[in-house]
């Protein structure tokens, strides 16, 4: 059996190390249990891969802002080094559909677009948001962003025209322009007028590279599109040829987001002349009509919009359209796809294995790979395929390669399924009897007490969350979450003979003060030994 004491810093409250090494032995410290109801996990990332800003200003706005706390029930909001901001309603708050808990997360940083993220809680379930923090000077290669300011009267009327163009100082870059005409009245989605100082931001996504859909909502999938002017739903669509996207956001000095406009605003964007017209297969030209869709991130709602037109502007082709409300707009040709199907059912020797295996979806007609992903392949598991064109015939290949530790004993393809058809929900069997069961690791968090005392389980942290990474990679993954009463768990995620970094948190992941690096796992049982009198009686 291998015992691994954690290294710690003096600011870490629970002390994970051998008792003889304890530098603050005898000091009684109690750890405040983190809140667990209604947790909001906001995961910030820079889409260009830049490091997140070291200094951000975090504010709460909206009707219930005064009752928003951290998971340790304080108002010392902080983004951790992983880009995670953990928030919760005050323990005194009541969450219900009849009286939703509403607030807005605001994150400001120099040279970045301000993050304005509305949140509505109606129950105690955890909410996770993944949010872009976009640098104005170092954006992704497919994206340009800009912002400007203005003012609105007490009734929400813009006192002067608001005009904004991206990449104004670059003569060769694709641009997008938005014009809010003077006299336009702005209101939020509830009809409440914006007033005072305004900020308008515009994000333009071009199609000059092969990964254009990576920076638009849905990543190329438009889910359950609502029809134009209340018409029938278009179902789920998949992008086939995208012309570009423009996202418009406006908020006032209280961070109230505009949604409704008293009159449509005009906008244009430059186009890649090599864009293919999805209706006739040729490159676009002046006069072409390109379908338009909007996406409301707050409601997760796609809407068909009045299409725009391609115009010739000197040597450039541009797209001109109107926006009836503020949202993300995507100009694209698309095709209808199935929400679900085919479905593959797994027959294997695996049970309760907590790693996922490499799968490749294959077009049965051409043999071409359609996609690859990792999935659970425990016996009886179902692997559900989505967003495929109706009638397409597909097979599934599964490999002895996991998302936790790479290739297994066999390493290659284990099996290929029979043919399944898109939209058909009848399970198609795939026999993975040849897939070896990986070695299991027993992971235990063990508390020990000085002589003459015994463990006081009521004093233990409500939970200790642990993560692992390949040594030196800083690619953290969940390992186990132990509770006061359940401190031993079996896992297949870590393997004997490999080196790992480990870290632990007692506040739900807001901070990770307990860490040990470069450990060689040399046994099938691994114990995190905690020696601290604070948990003893």
N, C-alpha and C positions, 0 to 999 in steps of 0.2 A: 504494500500500500504506500502511495506517495503523499506526503504531507507538504503543502505549499503555503507558507505564510505570505500574506500580501505586504508589499511595501506601502507606506502611507506617509502623508504629510501631517504636520501637527494640527492643521485645521480640520482634518478628517475626524469626525466624532467617533464612529465606531472604529476600534483599533484592531486591524487585522495583521497580527504578527505574533511571534512567540512571546510568552509572558516575560522571560528573562531579558528580552530586548526592549521591553516597554518603557519608553522614556517618561511617561506620565502615569506610571503605576500608582494606584490609590486615589486618583482624582475621579470622582463620580460624575459622569456626564450622561445625560439622557438624550436620546435622539428623538426629535419631533417626527411623528409619523406623517408622511405626505398625504395630502387630500387625494381622494380617488374618484369622487363623483363629478361628472361633467368636465373631465380634463380636456383641454384644448392643446394639442401639440402642433405648433406651427414650425415647419421645417423649411428654413430659408436656404436658398442656394443661388449662386451666380451662374447663369446659363452659359457664360463664356468660359467657365472654369477658373475664373480669377478667385483668389482668396477673398472671403467675405470681409467687409470693412471691419477694422479693429474696434472702431467706436461707432455705435449706433444709439440713437435716441429713441426710447420706447415709450409710447404714450397709449392711453386707453381713452376712447371717446364713445359717444352713444349713450342711450338712456340708462344703462346699468353699469356704466364704466366704474362708478365708485365702489362696486361690489366685486370687481375682478381682482384676484390675488394670484400669487404664485402657488405652487403645490405645497409649499411650506407655510401658507397662509400669511404671506407678507406682501408688500407692494414694491419690493426690490426686484423689479423685472430685469431679467438678464438673458441674453442669448449665449448659450454655451459654445465651446469651440467647435462642436459639430454643427452649429447653425440652428440649434433647437431652442425654441422658446416655449416653456410649459406654463400654462395658465389654468385657472379654475374659478368657478363661482365661489364667493364667500360661503362658508358652512351655513350661514343664516339665509342664504338665497333659496327660493322655492322655484323648481324647474317644472313647468307643465305646458302642454300644448295651448291651454287657455290663456296663460300669461307667460309668453316666451321670455327668456333671459337674453337680452340683446346688447351687444357692445361691438366696438370696432377696434381692431389692433392696428396701431400706426407705428411704423418703423422708418425713421429718417436717418440718412447718412450723407455725408458730403460726396458730391459727384454721383449720386445714385437717385433713381426715381424713388419717391416715397411709396412705401408699401401701405395701402389702405385696405384692410381686410375685414369686412363685416362678418360677424358670427351670431348665429341664433341657436340657442339651446332650449330644447323642450323636454329633455330627460337627462338622466345621469350618464348616458353612454359617452364613451370617449370619441372625440372628433380630431381627425388628423388632416392638416392642410399642408400641401407642398407649394411653396410660394417663391416666385422668382424675385431676386433683388438685382435689378438691372443697372449696370454701370453706364453712365452717359458717355464716358470717354473710351471705355473698353468693352463695347457690347459684343455679342456673338457675331460671326461673319455674315449671317443672314438677316441681321436685325439692326435697325437704327431707332433711337429714341430721342425725344425732345420734350421740353415743357415751357410753358409761359404762364403769365399771371394776368388777372383782370379783376373786375369788380361787378357785383350785382346789387341791386337795391333790395329793400326789405321785402318786396313782392317777388324776388327772384329774377327780375329783368336785368339783362346784361346792359350796362350803360354805354359800352362801346364795342365795336366789332373785335372778336378774338380770332387772331389768325396765327397759325403755327405750321412751320415747314421743317421736316427733318433734314439733316445733312446740308444745311444752307450754305456752309462755307466750302463744300466740296463740289467741284464742277462736274466730276465724272460719276458721282454716286447716285444710286436710285433714291428718289425722294418721295415723300408723301406730304400732302398739305391738307389742312382742315380749316374751315372758316365757319365760325359761329357769328351770325350777323347781329348787328346792334338791334336791341329790342326783343331778342329771343328770351323767353322766360324759362328758367330752369327749376326743376323739382326732383325730389328723390322718388323712389318707387312707391312711397306711400302718399305722394302728392304734396309733401311739405317743401316749401320754397327754400332754395339756397339763398344765402345773403352774405354780404361783406366781401372779403378778399376771396378770389377764386384761383385755383391752379388747374390748368389744362395740360394733360400729357398725351402724347401720341407715340405709339410703337408701330413701326412699319417693318414687315417681314417680306423680303424679296425672294425671288426664285432663281438666283444666279448660281446656286450650288445644289448638290444632289440631296441635301438634307433639309429642305425648306420646311417640310411639315413638322420637323422637330420643335419648332418655335411657335406653333399655332395650337389653339385649343384642340384637344382630342388626338393630336398627333397624326392626323389624316383620317380620323373617323368622326363623322357627324352623327351623334346618337339621337334617334327618335326626333327627327326634324318636324317641327310644327309647320303646317301649310301657310301660304301667304293669305293675309286678310281672313284668318279663321278657317281656311280651307282644310281639306283632309290631310292627315299626317303623311309625310313622304317616307316614313320609316327611317331605318338607319342607312346612311350613305357613306361611301368610301371615296376619298379623293383620287381622281385619275389624272388630272392635269390642273395644277393650281397656278393662278396668275399672281397671287399675293394676298396679303392680309394687313389690315390696319385696325389697331385697338385704340379707342378713345376713352379717356377717363377724366372726369372733372369733379372737384370737391371744393367745399368752402372752408373757411377758417376753423369750423368745428368738425371738419373731416366728414361732413355729410356728403355722400356720393350722389351726383346727379344721375338720373335715369331718363326722366321725361323732358321733352323739348316742345315748346309751343309751336315751333316751325322746324322743318328738317334742316340740318346743316349740310353743306356741300363739302365733298372731299375728293381728292384725286391721289393717284399713286403711279409712279413710273413702272413700266412693265419690261420684262425680259423679252426682246423680240423673237427669241427662239421658243417661246411658250407655244405649245401645241393646242390648237382649237379642238376641244374634246368632242365637238359635234361633227366635224368633217375631216379631222386628221391632218390639216395643214397648219402652218405657223399662223399666229394671229395677225390681223391687219385691221386698219381703221374701219369702223363700222360694225365690228363684231360685238355681239351681246354675250356677256359672261355672267352666268348665274351667280347670285350673291346670297350669303347666309350670315346670320349674326349669332353670337354666343353670349349668353348672360351667365357669367361665372358665379354670381350669387345664387341664382336659381338652377344652375346647371341645365340650361335650356337652350336648344338650337331653334332658330326661326328662319324660315325662308323669307327673303327680302326682295323688293323690286330690283331687278338686275341693272347693272351699269353697262356703260358703252366704252369701247376702245376708240380713242381719238389720236390723231396725229398732232404732235406739238413740236414743230421744228424737226429735229432729227430723232426725236423720241416718240415712242408710243406710250400713251397714258390711259389709265382707267378712271372714269368719272362716274360718281354715284352720289346718292343722298343717304343720310342716316336719319331715321325717324326717332331714334333713341340712342343713348350712349351704350356701347358694347364693343365686343371684338367682331370685326367684319372680315369674312373670308370669301374671296372671289375664286371660284373653282368649278370645274366640271367634275362630275362624280358618277358613281354607279350604285345601284341598290344592292345591299348585302343582307344576309340573314343575321338575326341577333344571336342565334345559336344553332349548332349542328355542323359537322357530325359530332357524335359523342363516342369516346372509346372507353371500354371498361377493362380494368387491369386484373389479370390473374397472376399472382406472384407469391413468393414465400415470405414477403416482408409484412411485418405488422408493427405499427407504432414507430416506424422509422421516421425521424424528424429531419431528414434531408430530402432535397428534390433532385430528380434525375433529368439529364439532358434528353430532350425530345425534338425531333425534326418532323415537320409537316411537309408531306411530299405530294405534288400533283401527280395523280395516278396516270394521266395521259402522257405527259411529257417527261416525267421523272425529275422535274426541277424542284428544288427546295423552295417552299412557300414561306416558311418561317422556322425559327428555332426558339426554344424556351425550356424552362425547367419546371417539372411537375412532380407531385406526390405520386408514387407508384406502389403504395401499400396495397395488399390484396383487397379487391373490391372497389378501389378508388375509381372515380370517373374523371376523365380528362375531356373537358368541354371546349370545343373550338367555336370561335365567334368570328363574325365579320367576313364571311366568305360568300361569293356569288352563288345564288341558288342553282343547284344542279351540279356544282363542281365536285369531281370525284377525287378523294384524298385518302392517303394512307398515313400512318403514324409510325415512326421509327424511334425506339428507345435505346439509349446507350448506357453503359456502365461508367457514368461520369456524373458527378454531383456538383451542386452549387456550393458545397461546404469544403471539400478537399480534392476536387478534381477526379481523375480517373481511378477506378477501382481495380480489382484483381484482373478482370478481363479487359476492361478499358474500352473495347469497341462496341459495335451494335449488338444488342442482345436479341431483338426481334423486330419484325415489321408486321403491322396489323393487316387485316383484310381491308377492302375498300369501303370507306364511308362516304356519304353524300351530304353536301352542304344543305342545311335546313332540316335534315332528317334527324330526329332525336332518338331513333332506335339504337341502343348501345351496340357497338362493334367490338368484339373481344380482341384483346391482344395478350398473348401468352408469354409471360416473363419468367417462366419456371427456371430458366437458365441464369437469371440474375442472382449473384451471390448475396447472401445476407451480410452486411458489413459488421465489423466488430463494434460492440456496444461499450460505452464508457459510463461507469457509475460516477456521478458528480455529487459530492456531499459538502455542505457547509456545516462545519463542526465547531461548536462552542465548548471551551474548557474553562474551568473555574479554579481559583486558588484553593489550596487545601483548607478543609473545614467549611467550605461554602458549596452551594449547589446552584444550578442554572435556574434563573427566574424567567421562564418563557414569556411572561406578561411584559417583561422589560425589553424583550428583543425588538428590533425594528419590524414593522409590519411586513416589510418585504425587503429582500436584498436581490437586486437585479444584476446579473452578471453578463458580460459580453466577452467575445474572444476575437482575435485577429491573427492571421499568419504573422510570425515574428517580423517586426519592422515595417509592416505594410500599412498600418493605421486604417485597415478596412474592417470596421467593427461590425460584428453580427451578434444577434441574441444567442445566449447559451441557455441559462436557466434563470428563473425567478423563484427564489425560495421565500417561504413565508414562515411565520413563527412556528407553525406546527409541521410543515412539510419542508424538510431541508435536504432531502436526498432524491435525486432525479436521475433517470437513465437518459443518455443522449448519444447519438451517433455522429454528432457534429465535429468532435475532436477525435483524433486518431493517434494511437501509440506510435512512437518513433518520429513524431513531428514536433517542431518548436512553435510555441504560440506566445502572444501577449494576452494578458487578462486584465480586466478592470471590473469594478463593482460600484454600485450606487445604492444608497439607502433613501434617496428622495425621488424615486421614480424616474431617474435619468436626467434630472436637471443638471446635476454635477456628477463627476466620476473621480472622486478624490483617492480612491483605493486602486492601486495598480501594481502589477508585476509583469516584467518583460522577459522575453527570451527563455521560456520554460520548455524543457524537453519532456514530453509525456512518455514515461517509460513503464507505465503500468495501466491496467484496465480499470483502476479505481483511483480517482483523484479527489483529494480532500483540501478544501480551503479552510485552514485552521484559524479560528478567531479566539484569541486569549485576551480578555478584558474584564476586569472585575465589575464594570458598570452593569453587566448583564447577570450578575450573581447575587445571591442573598445568603 
